[in-house]
Amino acid sequence: MFVSCARCEVDHLAVPAASQPNSSITRSQPGAGAGPSGGDPPVSWGDEHGDAAEEVPDPTDINGPHFDPEVFMTKVRSECPLGQLLAREAALGREIRALDSDMQTLLYENYNKFISATDTIRKMKVDFRHMEAEMDDLAANMAAISASSARVSAALQDRHRRGAQLAGVQALLRKLQALVEVPGRLRRWAGTEPARALRCHARARAVLRHYRHLPSFRAIEDESQAIMADLAQRLRMRLREETLDPKELTECVEMLLQLEEPAEELSEEFLSQAGARLEAELAALEAELPAADPSGTATTPPPPASDILDFVDRGSSAFVGTLCQLAGSYRALFGEDTGRLEPFAAALATRYFTLLERRLALERGLGDTSLLVRALDRFHRRLRALLELLPAGADAAAELVARAARERVDRYLRALQTFFLGCLGDVRQALAAPRPPGKEGPGLPDLLATLAASVLGQLKAVLAYVQLFTARDVAFASLPYFKGEFCVTAVREGLVVAFVRWLCRTARGFADGPTERGAPAAPPALLLLLARLCLDYENSTISYILTLTDEQFPPQDSGPAVTPGPALCAEARAAAQRLLDHYVQVQGAAVAQMLRKSVETRDWLSTVEPRNVRAVMKRVVEDITAIDVQVGQLFEEGVRRAQSSDSSRRAFSVYSSSRAPGRYAPSYTPSAPMDTHLLSNIQKLFSERIDIFSPVEFNKVSVLTGIIKISLKTLLECVRLRTLGRFGLQQVQVDGHYLQLYLWRFASDERVVQGLLDEVAASAAHRCLDPVPMEHSVVELICERG
Amino acid sequence: MEDDAPVIYGLEFQARALTPQTAETDAIRFLVGTQSLRYDNQIHIIDFDDENNIINKNVLLHQVGEIWHISTSPADKGVLATCYNKTSDTKVMTCAAVWRMPKELESGSHESPDDSSSNTQTLELLCHLDNTAHGNMACVMWEPMGDGKKIISLADNNILLWDLQESSAKAVLSSSAALEGKGQLKFTSGRWSPHHNCTQIATANDTTVRGWDTRSMRQIYCIENAHGQLVRDLDFNPNKQYYLASCGDDCKVKFWDTRNVTEPVKTLEEHSHWVWNVRYNHSHDQLILTGSSDSRVILSNMVSISSEPFGHMVDDDELSDQEDQHQEEKIKEPLQDSVIATYEEHEDSVYAVEWSSADPWLFASLSYDGRLVINRVPRALKYHILL
C-alpha cells in the first residue's frame, strides 16, 4: 500500500509540472497570434451570454478549461487595435519565458525526489515479497489452532451444559429448602417473634401463591397459611382479651394489617381495645369520685382522696396521653380517614370532661384557689395536644375552664355572702349579749369598724384569689374570655357589683321584711349599724372597691356595659335611707306604743291629783336618751335650728301662757265657742305642716326629731280618744312639761316639740270635763322633783 | 277644664263621725256628728248642691252625748244610728241608739235658715241598743242593701246582731259572739260585706282582721298581724267579693284577698301618719279614698286589683268610628296603680272620709277641727274611667 501511495505522489507531482507549461504555451499562442485581430466582436457573443454565462464556458478565457485559441485569436484580431495587440504579444512573450524558467526550476527540484521515490518503491517491492510468505505461514497456523479449539469445545460442551444445569437446580433447591422450612420457622417464631414470622411469611408468600397449583407447594402454603391464620388468631385473641399498652396494641394491629386482615374490622377492634383501655383510665379516675347520688340526699360527700391538681395531673398524663398516643397510632395505621376516630375521641373526651366537671363540682369549699387554677391550667395545656386532633373539643375545653372559673367566682360570692351574714350574726350576738354591769360592751363604732374592715378584707382576699385566674403565667388566661368577659361579667358584675347589691338588698331586707309578718325583727341597733354601713359604702367604699377591681381586672373598651359606680352608690344610699327611716319608725313605734298603752289603760276621769311625773314619761325620756347615745355613736350631730338662748325661756312659755287666762280660756267660755278654732287655725297658719313619718337625714338630730315626732303625735292622738277629768288634764300637763324639759334638746327644731306638746295640751283641755289647769309653778316643781 | 275647687264647711265643734245618707240616691247628703264635752252635740245634715256649688245645712241636736260613730239606714232616709259617750263624773260609757230625724229634714230643706242655732230640732229616739252587759260600743253597721231591720254593733269584744222590730221601736238582740283571747280584746271597727247575701262581716281588733259569718256567728278567716300596729278601718270591695282593704297605725293601706290571708295583694304607703279611714268607691272600685292623721286625704287609683283592670268595657257597636279610635287610644294607655290626688285642705287629723251615696264622683272628708271638705274626682280621670 505504501508503495502505491508513493507512486501516486509521483504521478501527481508529474502531472501539473507537465501540463502547466503546456497550457501557458497554448495560452500565449493565441495571444501572440490574435493580438492584431481583435476588431470584430463574435456574432454569437450576446446570444451565448444570454443563455448562461456559467453553462457555456467562455472559449475566450485564456485560463479557462474551454479555451479555444481559434476563437480567441479571431476575437482579439477583430476587436483590439494594433497597439494593444503588440503590447499583448510582448506581454505573452514575457510570460512564456517566465513560465519556461519556472518549469525548468521545478524539474530540477523534483528530480531528486523522484529518484529517491523510485528507490523506496524498489525496496518495498522486496520487503513485501518476504512478508507475504510469513503471512501465509500465519494463516496456516491460525487454521490449525482454530481446528484444535473447535475440537476441544466440542469435547467440553456437554459437561459445561450439565454443570450449569446442576447449579440452577441447586439454587432452586435452596429456595425450595427455604420454602419448606417456612412453616417450621413460622411455627418457631410465631410464638415468640411474630414480627419475624411475619417478615418471613411476607417473603415466601408471593412464591407460594405463584406455585400453588403444585401440590407440594400448596401443602406448604396451606400449612404456612394455617400457621399464619393461627398467628392471626392468636394476635386477635391478644387484641381482644389482653390489656395491651398502646405500643403493643399498635404493633399487634400493625401485624394483623400485614396479615391482610380486613382493615375495617381491625380499626374497629383497635378502637374498642383502645376504648377499653381509655375506659379503664376513666374508670380509675372515676373511682376517685364519690358515687353520683341520684336522690341528691347526700349531705356532705367525703372529701376527695386527692386534691384537684393531682386528679387533673393523673387525668392528663394517663388519659389524655394515652388518647393522643392511640389517636396517633390510628392515623398511622389506618390513614387520615378519621371518620371513626373523631367521634370515638370526642365521646371519650366528653366523658373525660364530664368526669373533670364532676370532680370540679366536688370543690365545694373554697379550698386553695391557686391549686384549682394550676389544675385548670395544666388541664388546658395538656389538652392542647389533643385538640390538634379534635378541634371541636377546644370550645368545650375552654367552656369547661370558663365554667369552672365562673363557678368558683359564684362560690366566692356565696362565701362572701355567708361571711357577711356570719359577721352580722356576730354583731347581733354582741348587741344582744348581756353586758356585765359596769363594763361596757364593744361600742357600735367598734362593731361597725370590725364589720366593715372584715368584709372589705374578705372581699380583697377574694379578689386576690380570683386574680389567679387571670395571672400571666396561666395559659388559659390568654383566652379572649378571660381577658374580657371574665373580668367584666364574672368578676366585676358577677362578684363585686353583685355582692354590693346583695349587701344593700340584705340590709334593706331588715327594714322591709320582718316588719310584715312573723319573723323576728332585727334589733334597732343593727338597723342603725347597717344604715351607717350602707352610707359608708355610698360615700367611699363602693368607689374604692370598684377602682380596686378595675385595677386588678382591667375592663376591655368594647366589653359589655358595666354598672356604673354612681348607680351602685344610689342603691346603697337608698338602702341606708330606708334603714334609717325604718330605725326611726321602729324606735318611734316602741316609744309610741309605750305612750299609747299608758294613755289607753289609764282611767283619766277618776285619777288623783298628780304628785309625780308618770313613770312612763321618765321611761320615754330615758329611752330617747339611750337612742340619742346610740345614734350619736354612729352619726354626726347635725344642724339644730333656733338653738338659741331663748330655748329655756320657750320651755316655760306654753305653761306660762296656759297659766294666764289667755289661750285655753276661750274654749272654756260657752259664749264664744268659735274662738278656739280661730286661734288654733291662726296658729296653724304660721306653723309648718309636720310630716310625722317622713324620711330623715343622716344625722343624729334628724333621727331623734323623727322619733320624738312619732312619739308625741301618738300621745296627741291617744289623748284625743279619751275623756279626762280635771286631774287627768293636770297629769297630762305635768307629763307634757316634763317631756318638754327633757326632749327639746334632742330635736332639730324645738318648735316642733313645742308645737306638738301644745297640741297635746290643747287636745287634753278639749277632752277634759272640768278643765282647770294646774298652777305652772306647781307643774315645774313636780317636774323638778321628778 | 279646671276641676272644681273643693267646698269647705266648718263646724263649730270637733267632729269625728261622718256618713253619707245611704238611702238617698238623688241628693248629695252627708251627716256629721260632733264631739263636745261641754255643749249639746249636734248632727249636721249637709246638703250639697252640685250645680251651684252651695252647701245647705240643717242641725239636729243630739243631747245624749258626743258622737263617736254615725251610720244611716240603707232603707229609710230618716233613720240613723249613733254611738255616743254617756259621761258622768267618774265614768264614760259608749252607748248606741237608733234615731229618726224629723220628716221634713229627710230630703233636706231647700231654704236654709240663716241662724242654725235658733232653728235646731231634735232627734226622735227610736230605741237604745242595750249594751250594759257588753261594754262600750265601737260602731254600728246596717245590713247593706237590706230593709233596715238588721244591724250589728261592736261592743268591746262582742259582736251583737240586732233585729229592729216594730218599725225600729224595739231592738232585739238576735245573736252575738264574743272574741276570746289573752288580754283586753277590743274591736276598733268593722264592715258588713255586701257580698255573699250579706252574711259576712269583717272586724278589726288590734293588729288583726277577722271575718265572721253572721248566720253562725263563727269566725271564717283571720288575718293575723294585718298591720304592724293597730288596724283602724276596713272596707269591702263592692264589686269583688273576696277583696278587702284595711288601714292602720303603720301608715299603710293594705289590700287583701280573704282567700289567701298570708300576704296582702297590695300595699300602699303614701301617708305619713296613721290612716284612720279607707273607702272604696261604690261604683268604680279602683278609686280608693283614705284619710289620715297627717291631715291629708289621698285618692288612689288601684286599677290592677279592681274589677275593671282593663278599663271600662264598652260595646264596639255603640261607638261611632271616631269614638272607636278614641277608645283604642284609651286602651293603649298603660293602666297603672297611682295616687290620683292628695288633698291638703285639712289642717288637723282627718278621721273620716266618705263617698257620696248619690254621686260616685264626689266625696267628703272630715277633720277633727270640724272642717268638712267636699271634693270631686278629677274630671280627666272621671272621663277616662267613663269613656
Interface residues (C-beta under 8 A of the other chain):
Chain A: T515 E516 R517 G518 A589 Q593 L605 S606 Y668 P670 P673 M674 H677 S680 N681 K684 R689 D691 I692 F693 S694 K713 E717 R720 T723 G725 H766 R767 C768 L769
Chain B: G10 E12 F13 Q14 L37 R38 Y39 N85 T87 D89 T90 K91 V92 E224 N225 G228 Q229 D250 C251 T262 E263 H271 S272 H273 W274 S293 D294 S295 E344 E347 D348 S349 Y368 D369 G370
